[in-house]
Amino acid sequence: MAFVEYNRIGEDGTIAEIILNRPESRNAFNSEMATQILEIFQNIASSDVRVVLLTSSNSKSFCSGADLKERNNMTETEWKEQHKLFQTMFNTIKELKQPVIAVVDGYALAGGFEMILNCDMIVAAKTATFGLPEVTRGIMPGGGGTRLLAKGIGIQKAKEWVCTGKLVTAEEADRAGLLNYLVESDEIREIAIVLAERIANNAPLAVQNCKVAVEEMFGMPDHDARKIEIELYNRCINTEDRLEGVLAFVEKRTPQFSGK
């Protein structure tokens, strides 16, 4: 059974839309759904896709985390093996060379929130709710929650959210600096596509190197960061798209980037 839909959208099909579609379980991911997400992202990594939208078919729930009903019947060994699958899924989203935009409405809890944190940007509806309630279940976030949340909202706020397990409104998440856009529910997809198109219209390799630069240099001593920055800059210099970008500027036309 397909729990995840995959479409190519945009004028040239360079935007991928991944839709979580297990509404009867509030899009909680079981092993099969996680495997489908993982395989789709692995396929996108070697494709000509330039931007990914990760969204949900259910406006009431983006993703409620791991399916605890499935886990309830597992042995300790099976639980740990399944979590390795989940870790691989999260890491594959995070490490994708193309930017990933989470398009969030409804509840995004536990592993569902961590899925979002492994994305590069977040467009959320005002009706969205975020939370890492793992401490209320005797565990802690294991897919990036404690590691990634502080990058978005700062250490003090991150400690509060993960140690209380509180539910966070979209407005509070926006005030904390987590979101790129906070919008009405009925316009969320349209605004996310506009953002994706603005990214997709740029040189793919330049965008991908920018993503790597921001990720790798965050919090790094400036002396070390300079070396990485110039290395990534030089990668862009040695591309056909750099030549096309300069030529298009001189000729006063829209550049036609090829990703080479």
N, C-alpha and C positions, 0 to 999 in steps of 0.2 A: 504494500500500500504506500502511495506517495503522500508523505506528510509535509513536503516542501515543494513549492512551485518555482519554476525558473523561467524567466522571460528575458528577451533582449528588446530594449525599447530605445527611443530616440530616433532621429532621422537616419542615422547610419548604423544603428544597432550596437553602438559602443557602450551603452549603459545596460548593466545587468540588474534585473529586479528579482530578488529572492524573497519569496513569500512563505512565512511559516503558516502551515495550514493543518492544525490539529485542534480545531475549536472545541471539540467535546472534552478536551483535557486542558483547556485554557492555554494551549500551545506548550504545555509542559513537554520537554523532550525526553523520550525514552532512547534506548540504544539504537533502534532503527532510524528514528528521526535524526539523531546525532550523526549517524553514519551517512545519511543522505545530505545533511548540511556539509559535512566534511568533504564528501565526494564532489559536490557542486563547487565549493571553493577551490579544491585542488584542480578541477577542470578550468576554472576561470583564470587561475594563475598562469596557464600556458596559452591563453586565448588573447584576442585583440580587444577584449573588454577594457575600458578605460576607467570606469567608475562603477561601484556596486551600491545598490540600495537594498538594505535588509529591513523587511517590513513584515506585517502580519495581515492575515485575512480577517482577523477578529478585532474590531475596534475596542472591545472591552478588555482584551488581554493581549499584549505583545508577546509575552512569554512568562509563565509562572515558575520557570526553573526546571529542575530535573523532576521526572515523574516518580514521586515517592511511593506510589502504589506498586510500580514495577520493582522498585528497590526493596520493598517490604518483604519480598519472598526470596531475597538473595542471601547467599552465604557471605561471610566476610571476604573471602577470596574473590567471589563474583563482584561484590561491591567495589573492591579495589581495581579490578580489571575494567569495570565499566567506567570508573572515574578516569582511568588512563585514556579511554576513548574520548571522554568529555574534555580532558586536558588537551588532547590532540586537536579536537574541534576548535576550542578557544584559541589555541596557539596558531592554528592555520588561518583563522580570521585575522588575528593580530598581525601575522607575518605576511599577509597577502601584499604583493607589491602595489596593487591598485588601491586607491582610497575607498574606504567603505563607510557609507552613511547609514546610520541607524534611523529608521523612521518609526517613531514610537507613539502609540496611543494605548490607553488602558493600562493594565498592570504590567510592570516589568520588575519581577522579583527574583531574588536569589540568583540562580544561574542565568535567568533571563536578563537581569540587570548586568551581570558579568558579561554576557554576550554583547551587550551594548557598549560596555566599557572597553571591550576589545576592538571596537570599531574606531574610526578616525574622527567622525563628526556625528552630532546628534541633532535631529530635527524632531521636536516633540509637540504633541497637542497639549492644550491646557488641561485636558482630561486625563493625562498620563499620571501614573503613580509609580514611584521607584522605591526600592527597598532591598536591603540585605539582611533578612531575618534569621540567618543561620544560627546565631547565638541563642535564639529562642528554641532551637531544636537540638541543642547540645553539640553543635559543630561550628565551623567557621567557613567563610568564603574560600573556595579552593580553585577558582578559575580566574583569578585576577582582581577580585574585589578589593582586598586590602592593598594590593600592589599598585593598582591602576587608579583607584578612586582619588587618592591623595594628589595625583597629578592634575586632576580636574578641579578639585575644590579646596585643596590644601590639607595639611596633616591634621590640624585640630578638628575641622569639620568631619573629615574622613573617620577619625577615631570615634567621634560621636555617633555617626550613622551606623558604623559596623558594630560598635559595642552596645548600642541600645537596640539594634534591630528595627529601628523606627521606619515607618512608611513616610515617604517624602513626596509632597505634591510637586507638580511640574513647575509651579511658580517658585517654590523654595529651591528646587534644583537649578532653575534659571538664575536666581539671585546668587546662588553659590558659585556660579560660573561654569556649570557643567554643560549647558546646552549651547548650541550654535544658533538655533531659532526656536522660539516658542510661539505657536500659531494656533488658530482655531482648528478643530478636528476636521471640518469639511474642506479645508484647504491644505492639509498637511502634505498630501502626495504631490500636489501641484508645485508647492514651494520646494519640496525635496528634489523634484525633477529639474526645476530651474537651477538649483544649486549644482546638481550633478552635471547638467549641460554646460554650465560655466567652467567646470573643471575639465569635462571631456573635450571641450573646444581647445584646450591648451596642449602643448607638446607632452605626450604621455611619459617619455623618459624624464623630462624635466620635473613633471609632477611627482613621479615615483621617487626621484632623488630628493625632492623637497620633503616628501613623507619620511624617508629614511633619515634625512638630516635632522628634522625636528625630533624624531623619536630617539635617535642615538645621542644627540648632543644635550638633551634635556638634563639639567642638573650636573653636567660634566664641567670640570674646570676649564676655563676659557682657553688656556694654553693647549690642552688636548683637543678641544672642540675645533680650534682653528684648523688643525691638520685634517680632520674629517671633512670639514666644510669645503676646503679647497680641493680635496680629492673628489668629492661629489660634484663640485663645480666643474672640474676638468672633465668629468664623464659627460657632462652636458655639452661642453665645447666640442667634443669629438663626435658629434652626431649630425646627420643630415637635417634634422629638424632645426638645429641652431642656424644653419645656413639658410633654410627656408624662412625662418622667423625674421632674420635680418633683411633678406631680400624682399619679403612681403612688406616690411616696414618702409623700405626705400621706395617700393613700387606703389605704396598706399593701397594695399589690398589685404583681404583676410588671408592669413596663412593657411596652408593645407598640410597639416602635420601628418606624418606617416608612422611615427613611432620608431624611426630608425635614426 
